[in-house]
Amino acid sequence: MGYFAWVNKNIKKLGVWDVPFFKISLIAFGLMVAKLWEPILMLDWYWYLIIFVVTAVKPVMSMFK
C-alpha cells in the first residue's frame, strides 16, 4: 500500500474536531520554527504572499471541482 492510499484510508477516521486541531498544531509549529530560526522572518512580505498563493492553489482547486 502506498503512502497516499494509506493516508486516504486513515483520514476518514478523523472527527470534526481533529482537522481544526491539526491546523492549529501546524500554525504552532510554524511559529516555533520562526522563533528558533529568526532569519526566516527577514524575508520581504511578498515572499510570504507567494508561498501562500502557491500552497493554496491545490486545495482551492479541489474545493471548486
C-alpha positions in Angstrom: 0.0 0.0 0.0 1.4 3.4 -1.0 1.6 6.4 1.3 -1.3 8.3 -0.3 -3.5 5.2 -0.2 -2.7 4.8 3.5 -3.4 8.5 4.2 -6.7 8.4 2.3 -7.8 5.3 4.1 -7.0 6.7 7.6 -8.2 10.3 7.0 -11.7 9.0 7.0 -11.3 8.2 10.7 -10.8 11.8 11.7 -13.6 13.5 13.6 -15.0 17.0 13.3 -12.5 18.5 15.8 -9.4 16.7 14.5 -9.0 18.9 11.4 -9.1 22.2 13.3 -6.7 20.9 15.9 -4.3 19.7 13.2 -4.4 23.1 11.6 -3.7 24.8 15.0 -0.8 22.4 15.5 0.7 23.3 12.1 0.4 27.0 12.9 2.1 26.5 16.2 4.9 24.5 14.6 5.4 27.3 12.0 5.6 29.9 14.8 8.1 27.7 16.7 10.3 27.5 13.6 10.1 31.3 13.2 11.1 31.7 16.8 14.0 29.3 16.6 15.2 30.4 13.2 15.0 34.1 13.0 16.4 34.7 9.5 13.2 33.3 8.0 11.4 36.4 9.4 13.7 38.6 7.5 12.1 37.8 4.1 10.2 40.6 2.4 6.4 40.4 2.8 5.8 39.4 -0.8 7.7 36.1 -0.3 5.1 35.1 2.3 2.3 36.0 -0.1 3.9 33.9 -2.9 4.2 31.0 -0.6 0.6 31.4 0.5 -0.7 31.6 -3.1 1.4 28.6 -4.3 0.3 26.4 -1.4 -3.4 27.5 -1.5 -3.9 26.7 -5.2 -4.4 23.0 -4.9 -6.9 23.0 -2.0 -8.9 25.7 -3.6 -9.0 23.9 -7.0 -10.1 20.7 -5.2 -12.8 22.6 -3.4 -14.3 24.0 -6.5 -14.2 20.8 -8.6 
